């Protein structure tokens, strides 16, 4: 089902050029998705999966996945691609950040530094 053998898959390699990725990052998810539509569908599916796998890029991944066909996402990520396809179509237009990330934003950051007086 996947085009690439799992042992050769490099999940950290961005499927678009650095310039294209930077241009996408400068925009909100909806605008970035409209820019991504200009990419070939297989590359767009790889980009959607790449972004979805990064928690801080998940909303961008959903927005890009919404412009991909089920076939392209399934070919790229198998069952995860099917789930991404379904979730990208069932998300409310005003979906906020992920709940587990919102809970973290309320806490003070952990530090190893201590001040002894």
ChimeraX commands (.cxc) that place a marker at each C-alpha (Angstrom):
marker #1 position 0.00,0.00,0.00 radius 0.5
marker #1 position 2.83,2.45,0.83 radius 0.5
marker #1 position 5.11,3.49,-2.01 radius 0.5
marker #1 position 8.20,3.51,0.19 radius 0.5
marker #1 position 9.43,0.66,2.37 radius 0.5
marker #1 position 9.02,1.58,6.07 radius 0.5
marker #1 position 12.71,1.06,6.85 radius 0.5
marker #1 position 13.73,3.61,4.19 radius 0.5
marker #1 position 11.13,6.22,5.14 radius 0.5
marker #1 position 12.67,9.40,6.50 radius 0.5
marker #1 position 9.82,11.12,8.33 radius 0.5
marker #1 position 11.95,14.19,9.05 radius 0.5
marker #1 position 12.63,15.00,5.40 radius 0.5
marker #1 position 10.32,17.76,4.21 radius 0.5
marker #1 position 8.77,16.85,0.84 radius 0.5
marker #1 position 9.00,20.42,-0.52 radius 0.5
marker #1 position 11.88,22.83,-0.96 radius 0.5
marker #1 position 12.97,24.96,1.97 radius 0.5
marker #1 position 11.75,28.10,0.19 radius 0.5
marker #1 position 8.30,26.61,-0.43 radius 0.5
marker #1 position 8.04,25.42,3.16 radius 0.5
marker #1 position 9.04,28.83,4.50 radius 0.5
marker #1 position 6.42,30.47,2.28 radius 0.5
marker #1 position 3.78,28.09,3.67 radius 0.5
marker #1 position 4.84,28.78,7.26 radius 0.5
marker #1 position 4.44,32.56,6.82 radius 0.5
marker #1 position 0.70,32.15,6.20 radius 0.5
marker #1 position -2.25,30.85,8.17 radius 0.5
marker #1 position -3.45,27.30,7.50 radius 0.5
marker #1 position -6.18,28.28,5.02 radius 0.5
marker #1 position -3.87,30.50,2.95 radius 0.5
marker #1 position -1.09,27.92,3.07 radius 0.5
marker #1 position -3.48,25.25,1.83 radius 0.5
marker #1 position -4.43,27.43,-1.14 radius 0.5
marker #1 position -0.72,27.81,-1.97 radius 0.5
marker #1 position -0.17,24.05,-1.60 radius 0.5
marker #1 position -2.90,23.35,-4.18 radius 0.5
marker #1 position -0.35,24.36,-6.83 radius 0.5
marker #1 position 1.79,21.33,-5.94 radius 0.5
marker #1 position 1.32,17.93,-7.60 radius 0.5
marker #1 position -1.14,15.81,-5.62 radius 0.5
marker #1 position 1.37,13.15,-4.55 radius 0.5
marker #1 position 3.72,15.83,-3.20 radius 0.5
marker #1 position 0.79,17.59,-1.52 radius 0.5
marker #1 position -0.20,14.30,0.18 radius 0.5
marker #1 position 3.38,13.80,1.40 radius 0.5
marker #1 position 3.38,17.36,2.75 radius 0.5
marker #1 position 0.02,16.84,4.51 radius 0.5
marker #1 position 1.31,13.68,6.20 radius 0.5
marker #1 position 4.61,15.37,7.09 radius 0.5
marker #1 position 2.79,18.29,8.75 radius 0.5
marker #1 position 0.25,16.06,10.47 radius 0.5
marker #1 position 3.04,14.09,12.14 radius 0.5
marker #1 position 4.40,17.30,13.73 radius 0.5
marker #1 position 2.14,18.47,16.58 radius 0.5
marker #1 position 2.81,22.15,15.96 radius 0.5
marker #1 position 1.97,21.78,12.23 radius 0.5
marker #1 position -1.08,19.54,12.63 radius 0.5
marker #1 position -3.65,22.19,11.63 radius 0.5
marker #1 position -1.62,22.90,8.49 radius 0.5
marker #1 position -1.55,19.17,7.76 radius 0.5
marker #1 position -5.34,18.98,8.04 radius 0.5
marker #1 position -5.78,22.01,5.78 radius 0.5
marker #1 position -3.50,20.55,3.10 radius 0.5
marker #1 position -5.04,17.07,3.43 radius 0.5
marker #1 position -8.45,18.58,2.72 radius 0.5
marker #1 position -7.20,19.33,-0.80 radius 0.5
marker #1 position -5.97,15.74,-1.39 radius 0.5
marker #1 position -7.87,12.73,-2.62 radius 0.5
marker #1 position -8.39,9.69,-0.41 radius 0.5
marker #1 position -6.31,7.65,-2.85 radius 0.5
marker #1 position -3.28,9.96,-2.60 radius 0.5
marker #1 position -3.35,10.03,1.20 radius 0.5
marker #1 position -3.82,6.26,1.49 radius 0.5
marker #1 position -0.99,5.62,-0.96 radius 0.5
marker #1 position 1.24,7.91,1.07 radius 0.5
marker #1 position 0.43,6.76,4.60 radius 0.5
marker #1 position -1.78,3.68,4.47 radius 0.5
marker #1 position -4.38,3.49,7.25 radius 0.5
marker #1 position -3.06,6.74,8.76 radius 0.5
marker #1 position -3.74,8.41,5.39 radius 0.5
marker #1 position -7.33,7.16,5.50 radius 0.5
marker #1 position -7.76,8.61,8.99 radius 0.5
marker #1 position -6.16,11.89,7.92 radius 0.5
marker #1 position -8.55,12.07,4.97 radius 0.5
marker #1 position -11.59,11.52,7.20 radius 0.5
marker #1 position -10.43,13.93,9.92 radius 0.5
marker #1 position -9.59,16.67,7.43 radius 0.5
marker #1 position -13.14,16.56,6.10 radius 0.5
marker #1 position -14.84,16.38,9.51 radius 0.5
marker #1 position -13.03,19.24,11.25 radius 0.5
marker #1 position -15.04,22.38,12.00 radius 0.5
marker #1 position -13.88,25.43,10.06 radius 0.5
marker #1 position -13.02,27.26,13.27 radius 0.5
marker #1 position -11.18,24.38,14.96 radius 0.5
marker #1 position -8.78,25.70,17.55 radius 0.5
marker #1 position -5.55,24.20,18.70 radius 0.5
marker #1 position -5.28,20.61,19.82 radius 0.5
marker #1 position -6.69,20.10,23.34 radius 0.5
marker #1 position -3.52,18.53,24.72 radius 0.5
marker #1 position -1.45,21.49,23.49 radius 0.5
marker #1 position -3.88,24.04,24.96 radius 0.5
marker #1 position -3.56,22.45,28.41 radius 0.5
marker #1 position 0.23,22.72,28.22 radius 0.5
marker #1 position 0.11,26.43,27.41 radius 0.5
marker #1 position -1.35,27.18,30.86 radius 0.5
marker #1 position 1.59,25.67,32.78 radius 0.5
marker #1 position 4.85,27.34,33.66 radius 0.5
marker #1 position 7.84,25.92,31.78 radius 0.5
marker #1 position 10.08,23.47,33.60 radius 0.5
marker #1 position 13.58,24.68,34.31 radius 0.5
marker #1 position 16.61,22.92,35.74 radius 0.5
marker #1 position 18.10,26.18,36.90 radius 0.5
marker #1 position 17.85,26.93,40.59 radius 0.5
marker #1 position 18.91,30.05,42.43 radius 0.5
marker #1 position 20.52,29.58,45.79 radius 0.5
marker #1 position 20.97,32.62,47.93 radius 0.5
marker link #1:1,2 radius 0.2
marker link #1:2,3 radius 0.2
marker link #1:3,4 radius 0.2
marker link #1:4,5 radius 0.2
marker link #1:5,6 radius 0.2
marker link #1:6,7 radius 0.2
marker link #1:7,8 radius 0.2
marker link #1:8,9 radius 0.2
marker link #1:9,10 radius 0.2
marker link #1:10,11 radius 0.2
marker link #1:11,12 radius 0.2
marker link #1:12,13 radius 0.2
marker link #1:13,14 radius 0.2
marker link #1:14,15 radius 0.2
marker link #1:15,16 radius 0.2
marker link #1:16,17 radius 0.2
marker link #1:17,18 radius 0.2
marker link #1:18,19 radius 0.2
marker link #1:19,20 radius 0.2
marker link #1:20,21 radius 0.2
marker link #1:21,22 radius 0.2
marker link #1:22,23 radius 0.2
marker link #1:23,24 radius 0.2
marker link #1:24,25 radius 0.2
marker link #1:25,26 radius 0.2
marker link #1:26,27 radius 0.2
marker link #1:27,28 radius 0.2
marker link #1:28,29 radius 0.2
marker link #1:29,30 radius 0.2
marker link #1:30,31 radius 0.2
marker link #1:31,32 radius 0.2
marker link #1:32,33 radius 0.2
marker link #1:33,34 radius 0.2
marker link #1:34,35 radius 0.2
marker link #1:35,36 radius 0.2
marker link #1:36,37 radius 0.2
marker link #1:37,38 radius 0.2
marker link #1:38,39 radius 0.2
marker link #1:39,40 radius 0.2
marker link #1:40,41 radius 0.2
marker link #1:41,42 radius 0.2
marker link #1:42,43 radius 0.2
marker link #1:43,44 radius 0.2
marker link #1:44,45 radius 0.2
marker link #1:45,46 radius 0.2
marker link #1:46,47 radius 0.2
marker link #1:47,48 radius 0.2
marker link #1:48,49 radius 0.2
marker link #1:49,50 radius 0.2
marker link #1:50,51 radius 0.2
marker link #1:51,52 radius 0.2
marker link #1:52,53 radius 0.2
marker link #1:53,54 radius 0.2
marker link #1:54,55 radius 0.2
marker link #1:55,56 radius 0.2
marker link #1:56,57 radius 0.2
marker link #1:57,58 radius 0.2
marker link #1:58,59 radius 0.2
marker link #1:59,60 radius 0.2
marker link #1:60,61 radius 0.2
marker link #1:61,62 radius 0.2
marker link #1:62,63 radius 0.2
marker link #1:63,64 radius 0.2
marker link #1:64,65 radius 0.2
marker link #1:65,66 radius 0.2
marker link #1:66,67 radius 0.2
marker link #1:67,68 radius 0.2
marker link #1:68,69 radius 0.2
marker link #1:69,70 radius 0.2
marker link #1:70,71 radius 0.2
marker link #1:71,72 radius 0.2
marker link #1:72,73 radius 0.2
marker link #1:73,74 radius 0.2
marker link #1:74,75 radius 0.2
marker link #1:75,76 radius 0.2
marker link #1:76,77 radius 0.2
marker link #1:77,78 radius 0.2
marker link #1:78,79 radius 0.2
marker link #1:79,80 radius 0.2
marker link #1:80,81 radius 0.2
marker link #1:81,82 radius 0.2
marker link #1:82,83 radius 0.2
marker link #1:83,84 radius 0.2
marker link #1:84,85 radius 0.2
marker link #1:85,86 radius 0.2
marker link #1:86,87 radius 0.2
marker link #1:87,88 radius 0.2
marker link #1:88,89 radius 0.2
marker link #1:89,90 radius 0.2
marker link #1:90,91 radius 0.2
marker link #1:91,92 radius 0.2
marker link #1:92,93 radius 0.2
marker link #1:93,94 radius 0.2
marker link #1:94,95 radius 0.2
marker link #1:95,96 radius 0.2
marker link #1:96,97 radius 0.2
marker link #1:97,98 radius 0.2
marker link #1:98,99 radius 0.2
marker link #1:99,100 radius 0.2
marker link #1:100,101 radius 0.2
marker link #1:101,102 radius 0.2
marker link #1:102,103 radius 0.2
marker link #1:103,104 radius 0.2
marker link #1:104,105 radius 0.2
marker link #1:105,106 radius 0.2
marker link #1:106,107 radius 0.2
marker link #1:107,108 radius 0.2
marker link #1:108,109 radius 0.2
marker link #1:109,110 radius 0.2
marker link #1:110,111 radius 0.2
marker link #1:111,112 radius 0.2
marker link #1:112,113 radius 0.2
marker link #1:113,114 radius 0.2
marker link #1:114,115 radius 0.2
marker link #1:115,116 radius 0.2
marker link #1:116,117 radius 0.2
view
